[in-house]
Structure formats: structure tokens, C-alpha cells
Amino acid sequence: MALSSNCWKYLVLTFNLLFAMSAVVLFGMSGYLLYRLFIYRHFIGVGVEYPAILLLMLAIITCSIAWIGWRTAKSMHQIHVIIAGLLVMLIVVIEFSCFVWAMVVWDNIEIDIKTTMTSYFLLTKENKEASVDSVRWDRLHVKFECCGVSGPNDYSSAGHVPFSCCGQGPLDSIQKPYTSDCTTLYQRGCGNLLHDYAKQHLLLVAMVALAASLLQSSGIFCTFFLAHAIKERRRASLRHSISVREAFAAPDDSLLSPPTAPAPTLPKY
């Protein structure tokens, strides 16, 4: 048995409530992943962050569309409900596009990170004095327990290794820039570690976008089924109004038929 328009109405209202809640969760997760990528933007490049930025913007827009869907479902106007369904469809398509975009960036991130890190490393080496760039490298060394892009040999041209490659705090290199006796010198480079870090977070961005698009796509069917139910209810109401109007407009046969003469009575003897 087909569901009535009221059933579809409450289903759509429930979906819009869940739609708004998913937007809040999407905002939190995309914001967290964007922050995790943003703090290493000088090493991995800004282009890696774009899918997370798009996902964050979609979360904000989704809240507005959820409010529009709630109002249209309560009003039960077919055109408004269809427009709300088209907006939900647009959000789902963009979220799936964000998933594809994140996977494309994930596949090409190795070349981008190596190019960005090498350029930034050479730029930092040109500045002989302690700078913000050198502090960023120190923090990276301590955080990932690595040294340079490919290893300590990256500093062979400088003749010394940063103090942070020995496991000391990043700010120690300002007061005590270099040391000759490193007992715990990190041998691995930061390039591969940061590459794995960025790929992991980009994969999370892609999975969040895919999960959001799949879960929110159910609202498209509910919304358009509601629009169809409103249309059928309007047709049924119109048919009922026409039948009632025809019933009142139809002439009464008893009034239109000519009066019949009474039968003659025979005299009694």
C-alpha cells in the first residue's frame, strides 16, 4: 500500500533534521582535517587543502538547505518541495565530486610534496640567520623525528646539522643553533613521512565526502516522493470537488418529469 502524503511529509521532516545534524558532523570533521593539513601547508602546499576547504563550505551550505527543506515540507507546496529536492541533489553531487577530487590529489600528492618541500628547504637554507622558516623545520624534525627532506645528508653543503635533528625542542635551535655531537641524530628524511601523513588525511577527507554523499542521497528520494504524493493528493481533491459539483449541478428527475394524472375511480354500486 502506498504511503500517504502525511507519511512522506514526516519522513522528509525527519530527513531534514538528520540532514542538519550531518552538516554539523561534516563541519567538525572537515574543519579538523583542514587544520591538520593547514599546519604543514608550507611543506605540502596549499593545493592539498582545497578538497577539505570545499567540504567545509558544503557543511555550512547544507545547514541552510536543511532549514529550507524543513520549511518547504511543512508548507506542502509541490514546487517548493521540488526545489528543495534539487538543492539536496546538488549538494550530493558536489560532495561526490569532492570525493573524486580528493582521490585525484591523493594520487598525485607524492610529486607535489617533494617539489614543495625541496623548494622550501632551499629557501630556508638561503637564510643564514634563525628565522620563522627554520623554526618550522625544527618543529617538523621534532614532531616526526626526521631530518631534512631525504635525511641528514641534505645539510652536508652547510657543514652542520640543525640541533632539532638530535631530538631537542624547536626553540632550542635559536639559542643553540647547531651541535657537533648528536648522539640521537635522526637518519630518516621528513619527505616520506610527511607524504604518508598528507595521504592519510586526504584519504579521510575523501571517505568523509563519499559517506556524506551516500547518506544524504536518501533525502532526494524522500523529497521527490513527497512531491509526487502532494500531486496525487491534489488530483484526488480535484476529482472529489468535480464529482461534488456535478452532483449538485445535476437536475432532479422528479422535478423535470410531467405530472401524472390520477387514475379514475369507478363508481360503486
Secondary structure, DSSP 8 states (H G I E B T S, - for coil): ----HHHHHHHHHHHHHHHHHHHHHHHHHHHHHHHHHHTTHHHH-SGGGHHHHHHHHHHHHHHHHHHHHHHHHHHT-HHHHHHHHHHHHHHHHHHHHHHHHHHHHHHHHHHHHHHHHHHHHHHHHH--S--HHHHHHHHHHHHHT--SSSSGGGGTTTTS-BGGGGT--TTHHHHS-B-S--SS---S-HHHHHHHHHHHHHHHHHHHHHHHHHHHTHHHHHHHHHHHHHHHHHHHHHHHHHHHHHHHHS--HHHHS------------
